[in-house]
């Protein structure tokens, strides 16, 4: 099983690992800081280096209990010691974007009690859909103001873990309309934006809301009777 370094420290930019296997999917390492993708957050990209050689990693994903790193270039041999380097500028912008979505979700849940019906993100931009009856330009402006107010509070963001049985008695940990937690997991990872929001989540986040910068709501639209969408971009403060 690959040790997922990004779960304990999202700020790891470079790491050492051993190649444990090479499959049709890609390179399998004993440990990795490359995020595998999920929950709307794209997988990381970067490079793997060894003995003066390197290959670009264009895709990262799950293969059973292992994580594969797909490369179109040379492949290290099994047992090879390698160094992995994350494309940090892209990853950090995704971290800021992901945290911004959690703040957005927290504000909408707190003020309107609306669950999430969908979402997606790219570095610096994202969308989130909510179970709302209506949406307007004024609503979008109010949300933008509230989210930026929360960002400016410099709220610490704490990663935690809960036993599955304990998490199951706290339904507010799941903000999506449909509970997407796999039935076989025994521990639930949580992201706690101190004083605002706690959710089950497996992605990477910044450690303080101030790092997000500032969000702008760049669009809003109805996607159905009780399905309303907000689009945001992330900017430096």
GIWO-V423410 format. One record per pair of residues at least 24 apart in sequence whose C-alpha atoms are under 6 Angstrom apart, sorted by the first residue. I is the first residue (numbers start at 1). J is the second residue. Records with the same first field share a line. If there is no record, write none. Layout:
I=J  J
This chain:
1=65  66
2=30  31  66
3=31
4=32
5=32  33
6=33
10=204
13=85  86
14=84  85
15=83  84
16=82  83
17=81  82
18=79  80  81
19=78  79  80
20=78  79
21=78
26=68  69  70
27=68  69
28=67  68
36=60  61
40=120  121
41=121
45=87
46=85  86  87
47=84  85
48=83  84
49=82  83
50=82
93=123  124
94=123
95=204  205  206
96=212
97=124
99=205
104=147
106=197
115=175  176  177
116=175  176  177
117=176  177
124=233  234
125=232  233
126=231  232
127=230  231
128=229  230
129=228  229
130=227  228
131=226  227
132=226  227  228
133=226
144=217
151=209  210
152=210
154=208  209  210
155=194  208  209
156=194  207  208
157=192  193  207  208
158=191  192
159=190  191
160=189  190
161=188  189  190
162=187  188
163=187
164=188
173=199  200
213=237
